[in-house]
Amino acid sequence: MKTEVLELVDQTDRSLIEQELEANIFVEAGAGSGKTHELVERICAMVDAGVELKSVAAITFTEKAAGELRERVRRQLNDADPTELRVRALNQLDTAPIGTIHSFAARIISEHPIEAGVPPLITVVDELRSQIAFTRRWEAARQKLFTDPSIDDALRILLAVGVSLDHLQNVAADLDANWDRLESHPPRKRQIPAVDLGPLLRQTSEVLAHADHCTDPADKLLTAFEHIKSWHGGLAEAETGELGLVLELLHSVPQKGLSGGQRGNWSINVADVRSSCKDLAEQATALLNSFVQPAVETVTAAMAEVLVQAARERQHSGELEYHDLLIHARDLLVGDDKRTVHAALHNRYRCIMLDEFQDTDPVQAELASRITAEAVCGPDGWEQLSIPPGRLFTVGDPKQSIYRFRRADIATYLGAQQRFADDQNSNIASLQTNFRSTGSLLEWINATFGELITASGTIQPEYRALTPDPQRPEWDLEHGPAVAVIGRAGAQPSESGKVSADGMRRQEAADVAGAIRIATGTAGQPAWQKQSKRSGGFKPSPVELKDICVLIPTRTSLAALEDALDEAGIEYRAEASSLVYSTQEVTDLLLALRAISNTADEAALVLTLRSAMFGCGDDELFEWKKAEGRWNLFSPAPDALKESTVAHSVQYLAALCRDIEVLTPAELMERLVNDRRMLEAAIDAPRYRDVWRRLRFVIDQARAWTEATHGGLRDYLVWAGVQQEENSRVKEAVVPETDVQAVRIMTIHASKGLEFPMVILAGTGSGPNNQKAAALWDQSAQLQVHFIGDIRSAGYGTAEEVEKQFDDAERRRLLYVACTRAESHLVVSHYVNAKNSLGQLLKEAAEGASAPDLEIPEDMPEQARTPHEVRPVEEFDVWQQDRGAWQKSSAKASSTSVTATAKGTESGLAGLDSDGAARFVSLEEAGKVPSFAEPGAEHGTDFGTALHRLLELSDLRETGNFDALAQRIASAAGLEDPAGLAERARSALRSAPVQRAADREHWLELPVVTSVDGMTLEGIIDLMYREDNGALVIADFKTDISVTQERLMSYWRQLSTYARMVERITGQTVSELVLIFCRAGEAEVVRQSRQSKADDDL
C-alpha cells in the first residue's frame, strides 16, 4: 500500500526559496524546520541556473556547521547523474566561500591586503593566543595608568573610592573586545577640578547648628549628629591635605540614623532637620561625583588609547584576531575611496547567504549589505543601501537569538526583516514545519511559548507556532509522556522549616536521576520509547542513556547533579564549558609547579605534599616539622626521616626543579602526570574519564601557550592563575566516548543546533546573574562604563535599564532553545527558589499547557556502580608468562596496507598466519608479462601519483581542458614532461576496460578497509565498475617501465586481496581483475577472471 504524501503547511514558502532565485529572500525558520536543507536546495538551484559556486558565499555560525553544509552540498550535487554545470560546481566546491563569517572576512582581506592596510600574508590569531595577547595589552595599559603624569590624579581618585586593578582590567577587557567602537566614538579625558570643601563645610556647620534645638539628649537623630560632627572635623583637617583622604571622607558621609528624631524633642520642625541632613549627604555625593566622573572618563580614555593603538599595530603586523577580521573587511567597503574594492567584491560574489542570521552582529550584517549593494556610502547609512534582486539570502530564527554577549543583536535581525518587507525586490518566507519533535511535544511548546514570547519592538520577535511533520504518526502515550514535570509542588523544607538553595538543587538532582531511571526502564517498569526520524520510518525504540541530555542554564547546579547521578549509578558526561582550572586535579598540578618555581613559597610546598599526587599525611608532615625538617626543596632531610615519604617527595620535586630551565611547562606537567601516576590514580573515581580529559586539555593549552609566548614557568603560572582567579569558563574539547552509554550534561548555549531524543531541563530555579557589564553603549553609541558600586559613568544607569530589557527577552528565548532540542520526550523542572528565575517564568507560562507530573518512586531497585577491585599480586612465573604473551601480541602490527601484504614484506604480513597469507596470494598463474615501455619514459612514485590524480579528476572522460589539467598536475608534482603524462593517461582512457567503466556505474580511488585476524587491512582501489550482469570488475593503473614475473605476481595478489575485501564488505561478486599498463601509445591490458570466494575467511 502506497503511503500518501501530505503537503507541508509551508510548502509555498519552501518553493519560493528553491525557485525565486532572482529575489532577495529573508527566511524565518522555526526550530527543527530543515533550514539547512533549504539552504542546500537553493545553492544547488543556483548552480543549475548557471551561477558559479565560487561566486556564492554561504556563511554559517561555526566551522562544524560550515563543514556539514559543504558536505551536504557535495552530496546533493552528486545525487543524480551530474550535469556539466554541477560537475563545474563540484570542482569549485573545495575552494568555494562556504565557511564562517571570520573565514569569509579573512578571504576578503587576503584578496585586498594593500587596501586593507595589512601585509600580503596575514595570520589569524586563535582564541587562546588572543587571550594571551590581551594579557600583554592589559600590562601596557596598566603601565600607562601608573606612569602617565596627566592621568595620575584621575587614577588616585578611582583607587581612593575602592576601584581595584581587577575592576580596571574588567573594563579594559570589554573595551578591547569593542575597540572599533572606541575609534568611532572615542572617550575623552576631562580636567579634574580643584578641591574646594568650603561650601560643604559651611553646610555641615549649619546642619550641626540644629542640635541646639533638641531638648532630649537621648534623641536618636541628635545621637546621629555625633557622627556628622566627627566627619566634619575630619573633613576640615583634610581640606588642605591628601586628595585621597578627602575622597574617602566624601565617600563615607554619615547617613545612618538621620531619619530618626521625635517631633516633641525638637523646638523646630524635625522634618526640616531630617531634610537638611539628606541635603548634606546629597551635596557630599555630588561633590564626590564632580571628582569621580572626570576621573572615570579620563582613566577610560587612557586605556582606550592603548587598546586602539594595539589594534592598529595588529593590523600593520598582519596578526589579526577574529574581531579584527570583521572590522578590516568592513572598512574595505566604507567611503567613496573604496569604490574599486567594492566593485571587485560586488562582481566576484553573485550572492551572499547568511545562516543563523539571528546571531549576527551589526558589523556582519553591514559587511553583507555593503558587498551586495550597488552603491557605496560612508560610515552611516548602510541600512538604506539598495540591494539588487537575488543578491542576498538570510535564514534564521529570532526566537533562538541567545548570543548577545557576543554582540549578536536581535534589533539588527528585526530591522533587516522590516527592510526586506519594505523592499519590492525582496520576499519573506516562513518555515513552520518542525521535523524534529513529536506533535504532542510541539503542542506543549506552542502553548507555553505563545505566552512567554510576545512581540516587543526591537527587543522581542513575535512567536510563530511550530507545526509537526504531517507524515509523523500521533504520539502514543504507551511510549511515555511527551512532556512531564518534576518539582511542581516545590522543594520539601529541611528540619529548620526552610528551603535553602542548596537543598532545592539536591532534591531537583535526585528527581532528575529518577526521571532518567524511569525513562531507561531501570526503575522497575518498562522503558519509554523514542520515535525515530522520518528517514527511519518513525519506528519506536527504547530510550537509552545516550539518548538523554540534561540541559542547565549555568553550572551552578552541576555539582548536585553529578552527586545524584553518581549515587544512582548513572553514567554521564559533562560536555559544556567548565571551570577546568578550578578542578581539584588541575589545582594540584599547578600547585606542584608553583612549589618548584618559587622555592621560597613554603605554603605551596606543604600543600603539594598533602595533595593526592604525593599523599603525605598530616601526621607525616608533623613528624617532619617536629624533627626540624625545613620546608625547602634543597635542605637536607632529618637523619631519622631520610627514607620517609616526605623526604622522597621533596627529593623528587628538587630534581624536577633542576629541569625547569630545559623543560617547558607542558613537559613539566607531563612528567608530573606520568611519574605520579595521576591517570592511573583517577581510575577509582567515578568520573575518571573526565579527569583524564581535563589533564590532557590543560597540558595541551600549556603547550599552545609556550608556542605563542615562548615564556617560562613563572610566566605560565601567572597566566594560569588568571584562569583560576577569574573562574574562567574554558571550553573543553570533548572527544566523544563511544564505548560507554552515558547521559550528556551541557549548558543550553552549548546545545544550540543539537537535538536529543529526550531532554531534561533543570537548574532554572535560581535568579539571574546580577553581575553588571563593565562597558555598555547607549542609544547614541556613547560608551558607559562601570567599575564598582556607584563608581560608573553618568549615563550608565540609563544604558543598563535598556540592557536589562534585552537580557530579560533573551532569557525567555533561552528557554525556547532548550525545549526545542527535544525530539520525543521533554522533562521540565519546576523547582524554583527565586521569583525572577527562568524556572518561575516557565512555570507561569506553562500553566495553560497540559503536562503530567512525573512520579518518582521512592523504592527503585538498587543500581549502584560496581567499584573497581584490586586483585592480589600474581605469582612471578604467572606474571612473566602474561608479560611474554603481551609482548608477543604487541609486536604484531595493528594495521597494514594491501600493497605491503601483496609484496610479502615482513611488516605487511605481520599479524597474519601462513595459512591466512596463503589465502590472499593463491592464484593459478601470474599471467602474461607486459613489454618494456619506451626508453626514457618518466616513471616513479611521483609520476604514478600524478597519473592517478589526472585520471580521477577527468572522471574517465577526455574533456577539452584535459591538457591544461595535466599541465597543472605535472607542475604541482614537479614533473618535467606534462605532455608525456597526458599521453600515458590517454592510453588508459582509451583502453577497453576504462571505456566500459566510463559508461557504467564506477568508482575511482575507492578506499576500502576491513579487519583480518584482529588486524586492520586497508587500501585504495584505482577503479572499480559494475558490469551489465551486476558483477564487479577491479582495475589497477600501472606506470612501470618494465615488469618482472615476481612483480606481476605481487600485483595479482594485490588485486585479489581487494576482491576478497570488496566481496566481504558488500556481499557482491568480483568477476574480473584487470591490470592496465599505461604507455605512450596503446595501453597494455592484462586480465584475469576469478570465481567468487566471498565465503572464504580473509
Secondary structure, 3 states (H helix, E strand, C coil): CCCCCCCCCCHHHHHHHHHCCCCEEEEEECCCCCHHHHHHHHHHHHHHCCCCHHHEEEEECCHHHHHHHHHHHHHHHCCCCCCHHHHHHHHHHCCCCEEEHHHHHHHHHHHCHHHHCCCCCCEECCHHHHHHHHHHHHHHHHHHHHHCHHHHHHHHHHHHCCCCHHHHHHHHHHHHHCHHHHHHCCCCCCCCCCCCCHHHHHHHHHHHHHHHHECCCCCHHHHHHHHHHHHHHHHHHHCCCCHHHHHHHHHCCCCCCCCCCCHHHECCCHHHHHHHHHHHHHHHHHHHHHHHHHHHHHHHHHHHHHHHHHHHHHHHHCEECHHHHHHHHHHCCECHHHHHHHHHHHHHCCEEEECCHHHCCHHHHHHHHHHHCCCCECCCCHHHCCCCCCCEEEEECHHHCCCHHHCCCHHHHHHHHHHHHHCCCEEEEEECEECCCCHHHHHHHHHHHHHHCCCECCCECCCCCCEECCCCCCCCHHHCCCEEEECCCCCCCCCCCCCCHHHHHHHHHHHHHHHHHHHCCCCCCCCCEEECCHHHCCCEEECCHHHEEEEECCHHHHHHHHHHHHHCCCCEEECCCECHHHCHHHHHHHHHHHHHHCCCCHHHHHHHHHCCCCCCCHHHHHHHHHCCCCCCCCCCCCHHHCCCHHHHHHHHHHHHHHCCCCCCHHHHHHHHHHHCCHHHHHHHCCCHHHHHHHHHHHHHHHHHHHHHHCCCHHHHHHHHHHHHHCCCCECCCCCCCCCCCCEEEEEHHHHCCCCEEEEEECCCCCCCCCCCCCEEECCCCCEEEEEECCEECCCHHHHHHHHHHHHHHHHHHHHHHHHCCEEEEEEEECCCCCCCCHHHHHHHHHHHCCCCECCCCCCCCCCCCCCCCCCCCCCHHHHHHHHHHHHHHHHCCCEEEHHHHHHCCHHHHCCCCHHHHHHHHCCCCCCCCCCCCCCCCCCCHHHHHHHHHHHHHHCCCCCCCHHHHHHHHHHHHCCCCHHHHHHHHHHHHCCHHHHHHHCCCEEEEEEEEEEECCEEEEEEEEEEEECCCCCEEEEEEECCCCCCHHHHHHHHHHHHHHHHHHHHHHCCCEEEEEEEECCCCCCEEEEEECCCCCCCCC
